[in-house]
Amino acid sequence: MHNIKNPFNDVYMAETIPAQEFVNIFSPELLKESSTHQLFQPGSVILIGLQGTGKSALLNLLKPEILSAYLESDEPWPLPEHCSKFISANIVLRSSGALDFGQRKIERTDDLSVTGLYFADFLNYWIVDDLLSNLALLGSSKGEQLSRRLGLAIDKGRLDEFSRILAKDLSWFGGLSSVSDFDGLRRAIKSRIYAYESFLNFNSDSLPTEIVRSKTKPGEPIGSTYDALREVGILPPEVPLFVTIDQFEDLMDLEKDKNGGFQPVFRSIVMRMLGSRDGRVSYRVGARPYSLTTGLQGFGNNAFTEEMREYRIVDIGDLLTNRESKRSHFPRFCDDVLYRRLKASGFKVSQRTRYTRYMFGGRVSPESKLERFTKKRSREKAISTDPVIPKNLRATLVNMARQDPLSAKLGEAWLRQNLEKLEISSGLLQSQPWDQKPKQWWKKERKQLAMLQVFSATRQRMVWCGADDVIAVCANNILTFLSVCQFIWAEYLRSAEVEEFSVPKEIKPSIQAMGIMSASEYWFRKVKAEPKGGDDRHRFVNVVGSFFRDKLRDDKRMSYPGANGFSLSVNVLEEHQSVDEFLDSCVAFGVLEKARHTPKSKSRGQSMKWYLSSILTPYFQIPTPHTKEPFYANIKDVKRWLHRAKVVSISRELPSHGIKKANQSNSSQIELDFLDDTEDD
């Protein structure tokens, strides 16, 4: 047992993993979706997705060291042939030193726009430095295969000539005037970057005068570098230049003003690079969704950028979501990731095996869960002692519950719905009319709710197990999937049944259930640790999750089986912008899931619906599937939740009459007067 490691303990950061290790564990499943091919073709792209959806892994395929590692390995070439030729440069904002711009004023005035000019210059130099490093790699024996594949002509003479031409280009404003060869070019650029790092970390009193007098425009020197490579014949005409800027959302930390708002100077620099319409360079920006909305409202139509003209958006979440016209890639993605993780850990595996089903078993029905996880002597508690149910009919249901508690609980709901309409006898109940064909949809829509109520009545936790549950709670997020596997495997290693170094077949449902619950608890705690309002979102989701659980548990008639989500009219949202923005922030950080909703009532108009993130449903003990109609909330309901969660981060956006002092003795504390709102919609 002690010699068997957890193959999911290392949750790799794609931007830092060694090239050969990346090749071994990267799943090319997402590349089967044609939209991802845009990353490897000319034209700028913003790649968006929540944490853990695979953005950085896809962007890694632009790096020459990764592609060279593929050519040296037994793994097949990952990219389609029609988009396999390009050179690239890359900057990961968090690890590059770019965030140091938040540590110190550049000039005496506290003017972010001035700082933005220096930030643009830093980006230019860093990106060109990375491009030069990639050229050096491609000109070495390690990059020879890839260089040949791309048709590059790299030698010392060409590199030196390229450097002299580039140094004279006007886009540098004389910043490289002393350069005479490739080595000198690399030293000059690294020296500039070092000067920035030294100053921003308080190791020098001021920036050198040559930097102050030679700031470059966003993106201009990068385009000039491409021109010079073409001019000396290093780069063939058909090979484009791609520049990756990853972790775009981290720039928001540099943009906060004293009032908690945002002045999006740094993000605007990047957007300006995308919007320059410079056909020489194509940009790839990796971003979380919230970074494209918070403080950047209308950026898609501003003077710098316009979607579909200057750039395209590829949303990984959309690619993995089920559509009516196609099935989701996510289950296959999970199978391939499992296979590669197990193989990398030394297990004997076969690529033909679907390891999610091999390890976790197939779908486990609500009936099977109740059969396995409830004791027979406690099942009669599933039937309510409410006096509205006649004693003889309750006795029939109790007897039924001992063998089939799910059907008995559905029978109780059916009885409550029909008690005043029909003359119901014990014989009619025993025939289980809710289980007959005319009622098949009624039953299907209420199975999850009935299971919840049985587990609750018998004072036991709901359970999640089986491959379908494992995939469902992950909501198309591969990092969530790996964390669920990590927790399940940890429980498996603690069990007494681990005896040999082999992939376990159909891990016990009880072990899976404990692992999934631990993962859910972890992700709930993690909500609080997220930046930019994590505390508010944590309290809000706690209030809403508890509301759903109580509402579902107490709905004895099972009239609202879809009440694990809520719906609001779009018109109402437009009238309450602060609430809309807060809900959007919950979606952007992966706390809520959002979708369009067509309500039954036409008068309600176009609507949106929200559900808790699937991984949080075990923690709150509510069903994961989205069935039937959600809870039709009004704005007072949502404001009441916000009030109970003490979400005051949106208070500045609310009308002044909606804010009152919570305590006269504490003038810094405010309370939102949500409950006095007289609107019903």
Residue pairs with C-beta under 8 A, 6 or more apart in sequence:
1 493
1 498
1 499
3 501
4 493
4 498
4 501
5 345
6 486
6 489
6 490
6 493
7 341
7 342
7 344
7 345
7 347
7 489
8 341
8 482
8 483
8 485
8 486
8 489
9 486
11 479
11 482
11 483
11 486
12 21
12 22
12 25
13 56
14 22
14 54
14 56
14 57
14 59
14 60
15 56
15 59
15 60
15 92
15 95
15 246
16 95
17 25
19 63
19 65
19 66
19 68
19 69
20 69
20 72
20 73
21 344
22 57
22 60
22 66
22 69
23 66
23 69
23 70
23 73
23 75
24 73
24 75
24 340
24 343
24 344
25 337
25 340
25 341
25 344
26 57
26 60
26 61
26 78
26 340
27 333
27 336
27 337
27 340
28 78
28 336
29 329
29 332
29 333
29 336
29 337
30 36
30 54
30 58
30 316
30 319
30 320
30 329
30 333
31 37
31 58
31 78
31 79
31 80
32 329
33 319
33 329
35 314
35 319
36 58
36 314
36 319
37 80
37 82
37 83
38 45
38 312
38 314
39 45
39 47
39 58
39 59
39 61
39 62
39 284
39 314
40 61
40 62
40 79
40 80
40 83
40 84
40 86
40 242
41 83
42 240
42 279
42 282
43 282
43 311
43 312
44 274
44 282
44 283
44 284
44 285
44 310
44 311
44 312
45 282
45 283
45 284
45 285
45 311
45 312
45 313
45 314
46 248
46 274
46 284
46 285
46 287
46 292
46 311
46 312
46 313
46 314
47 55
47 58
47 59
47 284
47 285
47 286
47 287
47 314
47 316
48 55
48 287
48 288
48 289
48 292
48 313
48 314
48 315
48 316
48 317
49 55
49 288
49 289
49 315
49 316
49 317
50 288
50 289
50 317
50 477
50 588
50 589
50 590
51 288
51 477
51 479
51 590
52 477
52 478
52 479
52 480
52 482
53 316
53 317
53 320
53 476
53 477
53 478
53 479
54 316
54 478
55 246
55 286
55 287
55 316
56 92
56 246
56 247
56 286
58 316
59 90
59 244
59 246
59 284
59 286
60 66
61 67
61 78
61 79
62 86
62 88
62 90
62 242
62 244
62 284
63 88
63 90
63 134
64 87
64 88
64 134
64 137
64 138
64 143
64 146
65 137
65 143
67 79
67 146
68 137
68 142
68 143
68 145
68 146
70 76
70 77
70 78
71 77
71 145
71 146
71 149
72 145
77 84
84 149
85 149
85 150
85 151
85 238
85 239
85 240
86 150
86 239
86 240
86 241
86 242
87 131
87 134
87 135
87 138
87 150
87 152
87 235
87 239
87 240
87 241
87 242
88 131
88 134
88 241
88 242
88 243
88 244
89 127
89 128
89 130
89 131
89 134
89 222
89 241
89 242
89 243
89 244
90 127
90 130
90 243
90 244
90 246
91 98
91 123
91 126
91 127
91 130
91 243
91 244
91 245
91 246
92 246
92 247
93 99
93 245
93 246
93 247
93 248
93 250
93 251
94 247
94 250
96 126
97 122
97 126
97 193
97 196
97 197
97 200
98 119
98 122
98 123
98 126
98 250
98 251
99 250
99 251
99 253
99 254
100 196
100 197
100 200
100 201
101 115
101 118
101 119
101 122
101 200
101 254
101 266
102 253
102 254
103 200
103 201
103 202
104 199
104 200
104 202
105 115
106 114
106 115
106 118
106 207
107 114
107 115
112 255
112 263
112 265
113 265
115 265
116 265
116 266
116 268
116 269
117 215
118 196
118 207
118 211
118 215
119 265
119 266
119 269
120 215
120 216
120 217
120 218
120 269
120 272
121 211
121 215
121 216
122 193
122 196
123 218
123 245
123 269
123 270
123 273
124 216
124 218
124 219
124 220
124 221
124 222
125 189
125 192
125 193
125 196
125 216
125 221
126 193
127 222
127 243
128 189
128 221
128 222
128 225
129 186
129 189
129 190
129 193
131 222
131 225
131 241
132 182
132 185
132 186
132 189
135 154
135 159
135 229
135 234
136 186
137 143
138 146
138 147
138 150
138 152
138 154
139 147
139 154
139 155
139 159
147 154
150 236
150 239
151 236
151 238
151 239
152 234
152 235
152 236
152 239
153 233
153 234
154 234
156 182
158 232
158 233
158 234
159 181
159 182
159 234
160 180
160 181
160 182
161 232
162 182
162 228
162 229
162 231
162 232
162 234
163 179
163 180
163 181
163 182
163 184
163 185
164 179
164 180
164 181
165 228
165 231
165 232
166 172
166 176
166 179
166 185
166 224
166 225
166 228
167 176
167 177
167 178
167 179
167 180
167 185
167 188
169 221
169 224
169 227
169 228
171 216
171 217
171 220
171 221
171 223
171 224
172 214
172 216
172 221
172 224
173 213
173 214
173 215
173 216
174 213
174 214
175 188
175 192
175 210
175 211
175 214
175 216
176 185
176 188
176 189
178 184
178 188
179 185
179 188
192 211
195 204
195 207
195 208
195 211
196 207
196 211
198 204
199 206
199 207
218 269
218 270
218 272
218 273
218 276
219 272
219 273
219 276
219 278
219 281
222 241
222 243
222 280
222 281
223 278
223 280
223 281
225 241
226 235
226 241
226 280
226 281
227 280
229 235
229 241
230 237
235 241
240 282
241 280
241 281
241 282
242 281
242 282
242 283
242 284
243 281
243 282
243 283
243 284
244 283
244 284
244 285
244 286
245 270
245 273
245 283
245 284
245 285
245 286
246 285
246 286
247 286
247 287
248 267
248 270
248 285
248 286
248 287
248 288
248 291
249 287
249 288
249 290
249 291
251 264
251 266
251 267
251 270
251 291
252 262
252 264
252 267
252 291
252 294
252 295
252 532
253 531
254 265
254 266
255 262
255 263
255 264
255 265
255 266
255 267
255 295
256 262
257 263
259 652
260 649
260 652
261 295
262 294
262 295
262 296
263 295
264 295
264 296
264 299
267 291
267 295
267 296
267 299
268 296
268 299
268 304
270 283
270 285
271 296
271 299
271 302
271 304
271 305
272 304
272 305
273 283
274 283
274 285
274 304
274 305
274 310
274 311
275 303
275 304
275 305
275 306
275 310
275 311
276 310
277 310
283 311
285 311
288 588
288 589
289 315
289 587
289 588
290 532
290 584
290 585
290 588
290 589
292 299
293 584
293 588
294 532
294 585
294 588
299 305
300 306
300 307
304 310
305 311
307 313
317 476
319 329
320 328
320 329
320 330
320 333
320 476
321 328
321 476
322 328
328 476
330 471
330 474
330 476
331 356
331 471
333 478
334 356
334 470
334 471
334 474
334 478
334 481
335 354
335 355
335 356
337 478
337 481
337 482
338 355
338 356
338 359
338 485
339 349
339 351
339 353
339 355
341 482
341 485
342 349
342 355
342 503
343 349
346 501
347 501
347 502
347 503
348 502
348 503
349 355
349 503
355 503
356 467
356 470
356 471
357 467
358 503
358 505
358 506
359 467
359 503
359 504
359 505
359 506
359 507
360 465
360 466
360 467
360 469
360 470
360 488
360 506
360 507
360 512
361 465
361 466
361 467
361 506
361 507
361 509
362 466
362 467
362 468
363 466
363 467
363 468
363 469
364 465
364 466
364 468
364 469
364 509
366 406
366 447
366 448
366 450
366 451
367 404
367 406
367 407
369 451
369 462
369 463
369 465
369 509
370 405
370 406
370 451
370 454
370 455
372 509
373 455
373 460
373 463
373 509
373 510
373 513
374 405
374 454
374 455
374 458
374 460
375 458
376 402
378 458
378 459
378 460
379 401
379 402
379 405
379 408
379 454
379 458
380 398
380 401
380 402
381 457
381 458
381 459
382 401
382 405
382 408
382 409
382 453
382 454
382 457
382 458
383 389
383 394
383 397
383 398
383 401
383 408
383 409
383 412
383 457
384 394
384 412
384 457
384 556
385 394
386 556
388 416
388 419
389 397
389 412
389 415
389 416
389 419
392 426
393 415
393 424
393 426
393 429
395 426
396 426
396 429
396 430
397 408
397 411
397 412
397 415
397 429
398 408
400 407
400 408
400 411
400 429
400 430
400 432
401 408
401 409
405 454
405 458
406 447
406 450
406 451
406 454
407 432
407 434
407 435
409 450
409 453
409 454
410 434
410 435
410 443
410 446
410 447
410 450
410 558
411 429
411 432
411 434
412 556
413 434
413 446
413 450
413 556
413 557
413 558
414 433
414 434
414 439
414 442
415 424
415 429
416 556
416 557
417 557
417 558
417 559
418 424
422 428
433 439
434 442
434 443
435 443
444 627
445 561
445 562
445 627
445 628
446 558
446 561
448 561
448 623
448 625
448 627
449 552
449 555
449 558
449 561
449 623
450 558
451 462
451 623
452 462
452 552
452 553
452 621
452 622
452 623
453 552
453 553
453 556
455 461
455 462
455 463
455 621
456 553
456 621
461 513
461 517
461 621
462 618
462 621
463 509
463 510
463 513
464 470
464 472
464 473
464 512
464 513
464 516
464 517
464 618
464 624
465 509
465 510
465 512
465 513
465 516
466 509
466 512
469 512
469 516
469 624
470 481
470 484
470 485
470 488
470 512
470 516
471 481
472 614
472 624
472 625
473 480
473 484
473 516
473 519
473 520
473 614
473 615
473 617
473 618
473 624
474 480
474 481
474 484
474 614
474 615
475 593
475 613
475 614
475 615
477 590
477 615
480 519
480 523
480 615
483 519
483 522
483 523
484 515
484 516
484 519
484 615
486 519
487 515
487 516
487 518
487 519
487 522
488 507
488 511
488 512
488 515
488 516
488 519
489 515
490 515
490 518
491 511
491 512
491 514
491 515
491 518
492 498
492 504
492 507
492 511
492 515
495 508
495 511
497 508
498 504
516 618
517 618
517 619
519 615
519 618
520 615
520 616
520 617
520 618
520 619
521 619
523 613
523 615
523 616
523 619
524 538
524 541
524 616
524 619
527 534
527 537
527 538
527 541
527 589
527 591
527 616
528 534
528 535
528 538
530 537
530 589
532 585
532 589
533 585
533 589
533 649
534 589
536 582
536 645
536 647
536 648
536 649
537 585
537 586
537 589
537 591
539 645
539 646
539 647
540 582
540 586
540 591
540 641
540 642
540 645
540 647
541 586
541 591
541 592
541 612
541 616
542 645
543 641
543 644
543 645
544 566
544 612
544 641
545 612
545 616
545 619
545 620
545 622
546 620
547 641
548 563
548 564
548 565
548 612
548 620
548 622
548 631
549 620
549 621
549 622
551 560
551 563
551 631
552 560
552 561
552 563
552 564
552 622
552 623
555 561
555 563
560 628
560 629
560 631
561 627
561 628
562 626
562 627
562 628
562 629
562 630
562 631
563 630
563 631
564 611
564 612
564 617
564 622
564 623
564 626
564 630
565 609
565 610
565 611
565 612
565 626
565 630
565 631
566 609
566 610
566 630
566 631
566 632
566 633
566 637
566 638
567 597
567 599
567 607
567 608
567 609
567 610
567 629
567 630
567 631
567 632
567 633
568 607
568 608
568 609
568 610
568 633
568 634
568 635
568 638
569 599
569 604
569 605
569 606
569 607
569 681
570 605
570 606
570 607
570 608
571 605
571 606
571 681
572 634
572 635
572 679
572 681
573 579
573 580
573 583
573 608
574 580
575 635
576 635
577 653
578 650
578 651
578 652
578 653
578 654
579 635
579 638
579 639
579 642
579 650
581 650
581 653
582 642
582 647
582 649
582 650
583 592
583 594
583 610
583 638
584 594
586 592
586 610
587 593
587 594
587 610
590 613
591 612
591 613
591 616
592 610
592 611
592 612
592 613
593 610
593 611
593 612
593 613
593 614
594 608
594 609
594 610
595 608
595 609
596 606
596 607
596 608
596 609
597 607
597 608
597 609
597 630
598 606
598 607
599 605
599 607
599 629
599 632
600 629
604 632
604 681
609 630
610 630
611 626
611 630
612 620
612 622
614 624
617 623
617 624
618 624
634 679
634 680
634 681
635 677
635 679
635 681
636 674
636 675
636 677
636 679
636 680
639 672
639 674
639 675
639 677
640 674
640 675
642 650
642 672
642 674
643 671
643 672
643 674
643 675
647 672
648 670
648 671
648 672
651 659
651 670
651 672
654 672
657 673
658 672
658 673
658 674
658 677
659 670
659 671
659 672
659 673
660 670
660 671
660 673
661 667
661 669
661 670
661 671
662 669
662 670
662 671
663 669
